[in-house]
Amino acid sequence: MSRQSWKFRGWQLSFMAMVWLICTPAFATPSIQNPGVGSTETSSTQEGENSSIADFYRVTGTESIWISANGLSERGDRFINFLGQVEAEGLDSKRYLYDEILVYSRRENLCQLELWRLELLLDLVYLTLGKDLIQGRADWNVHDPRWHIPRSVASLSILAGILNSEIPIDRALRALGPKHYAFHQLKNVLVRYRDIERAGGWESIETRKSLKGGMETPLVAVLRERLSMAGDLDDADAVNPLLFDESLTKAVKAFQGRHGLEQDGVVGRKTREAMNVPVGERVRQIELNMERWRWLPRNLGDEYIIVNTAAFRLDYVKNAGTALSMRVIVGDQLNRTPVFTKELTYIDINPVWNVPHTIATDEILPQLAMKPDYLENNGFRILSDWSDSARELTFEETGWSVDNKSDFPYRLRQDSGDGNALGRIKFLLPNEYNIYLHDTPGKRLFNKPRRTFSHGCIRIENPRGLALNLFDQLKKWDEVRLDETLDSGENRKAVLKKPVPVYIVYLTSWVDESGTVHFSGDHYHRDSSLVRHLFPGEEVTY
């Protein structure tokens, strides 16, 4: 059988010929993309969907990769063993035909033709696995179209380079995944949750009544076991396992904090629903987010801002450590904050707000029907157009009415001040989605556990703290000057000498710096879409 006749055609490639080899269903491999995101260049090895096995062997410069004169080579044996360990990478060994390959490779007295067939099958599995480890399994353009961060892309040259190195194949494959500390923390948690799943999981809390401090019931024993398994409760010293005591209240609050719930220490409906999510589903949730980490750049930089819209949290990272964390408010269901990355280039102090047309006509101008002084009382002005020379108009001059509300070719601007919707500080990262970070006068909303209230922009809890951290690179700005400018009400801009990358992401499972795992709800339904693709037949209940 000539290797030249085997074409690697991405998802179109069929493994029907392999049925004869190992009696397994057809197995389709994902495509190996051109290196670089959006690249139109093609190398001499014709990397891409039309890459052939012959190209792969030309790049590796070898006659065979997995077999030797005496049968399976040491590299082939290590590779097959690694296929049996891919669960640790958040992958499924069934996708790579591990059981079938293991049985076939252990058969005695394989003839030369059978060895070559095994060689070719391992080639195709290797290309599939390499792609999955580098860039993930899913095509996020289809399954998460609002994910706009360019991702690392697998290529034949990268995968062939691994085979040309002296590093053992299993070590080299483990190194293909994301380097970020948060990804490896998720890997550690995955092992622990899989162990819980193999042990039978946790029992559900079967009651519609709330459980709270002072109660004594057999359900409390079930609750104790549930919290102990997840690491929220050290139950070694419990005097009465049926009593909902102070230590149990503290453990419930810890659980609620890890799941984005109100920390009242009471097991009400929402807390009970979170506790009753099966451990297998939490395993899937971890795997989904390990997949998303593969969609992110390998190196986020030495200094960056990462906003997790699923966790309602912003982290400012510098020199490999989190220098500042804060709560955020993100877009509502009609205005979901997209996933993207841009650079923060300047800070707008005491900003004015040029109101987007739809917000002006759908939300602000209709207020005038019941509150004729609404514009004046809230610092709004109507300008004739969007130019610097625009003149101010009275509301009557616009001729606007609710019956024809879209007919408003003017600019509505809110002056800077305490009541400005953008607050006192705005952080600009120019982008096509018109998303930025900003202060807000509505501080009370930060106390809500689920914070989807904006039109897409990101309201941040501590804008002054973020500004001061960013001012480290600006000699002319310090805490005194910032406060003086804020007090003056004067609109000023501070341009960063070195732009800071900002990553807006969506991760429903993550591990904090203390090693504590967190799970959020899927409020943008991105997990639901992804789980249907990666795990057909399964659904998200959290």
Rosetta blueprint (number, residue, H / E / L):
1 M L
2 S L
3 R H
4 Q H
5 S H
6 W L
7 K E
8 F L
9 R L
10 G H
11 W H
12 Q H
13 L L
14 S L
15 F L
16 M H
17 A H
18 M H
19 V H
20 W H
21 L H
22 I H
23 C L
24 T L
25 P L
26 A L
27 F L
28 A L
29 T L
30 P L
31 S L
32 I L
33 Q L
34 N L
35 P L
36 G L
37 V L
38 G L
39 S L
40 T L
41 E L
42 T L
43 S L
44 S L
45 T L
46 Q L
47 E L
48 G L
49 E L
50 N L
51 S L
52 S E
53 I H
54 A H
55 D H
56 F H
57 Y H
58 R H
59 V H
60 T H
61 G L
62 T L
63 E L
64 S L
65 I L
66 W L
67 I E
68 S E
69 A L
70 N L
71 G E
72 L E
73 S L
74 E H
75 R H
76 G H
77 D H
78 R H
79 F H
80 I H
81 N H
82 F H
83 L H
84 G L
85 Q L
86 V H
87 E H
88 A H
89 E H
90 G L
91 L L
92 D L
93 S H
94 K H
95 R H
96 Y H
97 L L
98 Y H
99 D H
100 E H
101 I H
102 L H
103 V H
104 Y H
105 S H
106 R L
107 R L
108 E L
109 N L
110 L L
111 C L
112 Q H
113 L H
114 E H
115 L H
116 W H
117 R H
118 L H
119 E H
120 L H
121 L H
122 L H
123 D H
124 L H
125 V H
126 Y H
127 L H
128 T H
129 L H
130 G H
131 K H
132 D H
133 L H
134 I H
135 Q H
136 G L
137 R L
138 A L
139 D L
140 W H
141 N H
142 V H
143 H H
144 D L
145 P L
146 R L
147 W E
148 H L
149 I L
150 P L
151 R L
152 S L
153 V L
154 A L
155 S L
156 L H
157 S H
158 I H
159 L H
160 A H
161 G H
162 I H
163 L H
164 N H
165 S L
166 E L
167 I L
168 P L
169 I H
170 D H
171 R H
172 A H
173 L H
174 R H
175 A L
176 L L
177 G L
178 P L
179 K L
180 H L
181 Y H
182 A H
183 F H
184 H H
185 Q H
186 L H
187 K H
188 N H
189 V H
190 L H
191 V H
192 R H
193 Y H
194 R H
195 D H
196 I H
197 E H
198 R H
199 A L
200 G L
201 G L
202 W L
203 E L
204 S L
205 I L
206 E L
207 T L
208 R L
209 K L
210 S L
211 L E
212 K L
213 G L
214 G L
215 M L
216 E E
217 T L
218 P H
219 L H
220 V H
221 A H
222 V H
223 L H
224 R H
225 E H
226 R H
227 L H
228 S H
229 M H
230 A H
231 G L
232 D L
233 L L
234 D L
235 D L
236 A L
237 D L
238 A L
239 V L
240 N L
241 P L
242 L L
243 L E
244 F L
245 D L
246 E H
247 S H
248 L H
249 T H
250 K H
251 A H
252 V H
253 K H
254 A H
255 F H
256 Q H
257 G H
258 R H
259 H L
260 G L
261 L L
262 E L
263 Q L
264 D L
265 G L
266 V L
267 V E
268 G L
269 R H
270 K H
271 T H
272 R H
273 E H
274 A H
275 M H
276 N L
277 V L
278 P L
279 V H
280 G H
281 E H
282 R H
283 V H
284 R H
285 Q H
286 I H
287 E H
288 L H
289 N H
290 M H
291 E H
292 R H
293 W H
294 R H
295 W L
296 L L
297 P L
298 R L
299 N L
300 L L
301 G L
302 D L
303 E E
304 Y E
305 I E
306 I E
307 V E
308 N E
309 T L
310 A L
311 A L
312 F L
313 R E
314 L E
315 D E
316 Y E
317 V E
318 K E
319 N L
320 A L
321 G E
322 T E
323 A E
324 L E
325 S E
326 M E
327 R E
328 V E
329 I E
330 V E
331 G E
332 D L
333 Q L
334 L L
335 N L
336 R L
337 T L
338 P L
339 V E
340 F E
341 T E
342 K E
343 E E
344 L E
345 T E
346 Y E
347 I E
348 D E
349 I E
350 N L
351 P L
352 V L
353 W E
354 N E
355 V L
356 P L
357 H H
358 T H
359 I H
360 A H
361 T H
362 D H
363 E H
364 I H
365 L H
366 P H
367 Q H
368 L H
369 A H
370 M L
371 K L
372 P L
373 D L
374 Y H
375 L H
376 E H
377 N H
378 N L
379 G L
380 F E
381 R E
382 I E
383 L E
384 S L
385 D L
386 W L
387 S L
388 D L
389 S L
390 A L
391 R L
392 E E
393 L E
394 T L
395 F H
396 E H
397 E H
398 T H
399 G L
400 W L
401 S L
402 V H
403 D H
404 N H
405 K L
406 S L
407 D L
408 F L
409 P L
410 Y L
411 R E
412 L E
413 R E
414 Q E
415 D L
416 S L
417 G L
418 D L
419 G L
420 N L
421 A L
422 L L
423 G L
424 R L
425 I E
426 K E
427 F E
428 L E
429 L L
430 P L
431 N L
432 E L
433 Y L
434 N L
435 I L
436 Y L
437 L E
438 H E
439 D L
440 T L
441 P L
442 G L
443 K H
444 R H
445 L H
446 F H
447 N H
448 K L
449 P L
450 R L
451 R L
452 T E
453 F E
454 S E
455 H L
456 G L
457 C L
458 I E
459 R E
460 I E
461 E L
462 N L
463 P H
464 R H
465 G H
466 L H
467 A H
468 L H
469 N H
470 L H
471 F H
472 D H
473 Q H
474 L L
475 K L
476 K L
477 W L
478 D L
479 E H
480 V H
481 R H
482 L H
483 D H
484 E H
485 T H
486 L H
487 D H
488 S H
489 G L
490 E L
491 N L
492 R E
493 K E
494 A E
495 V E
496 L E
497 K E
498 K E
499 P E
500 V E
501 P E
502 V E
503 Y E
504 I E
505 V E
506 Y L
507 L L
508 T L
509 S E
510 W E
511 V E
512 D L
513 E L
514 S L
515 G L
516 T L
517 V E
518 H E
519 F E
520 S L
521 G L
522 D L
523 H L
524 Y L
525 H L
526 R H
527 D H
528 S H
529 S H
530 L H
531 V H
532 R H
533 H H
534 L H
535 F L
536 P L
537 G L
538 E L
539 E L
540 V L
541 T L
542 Y L
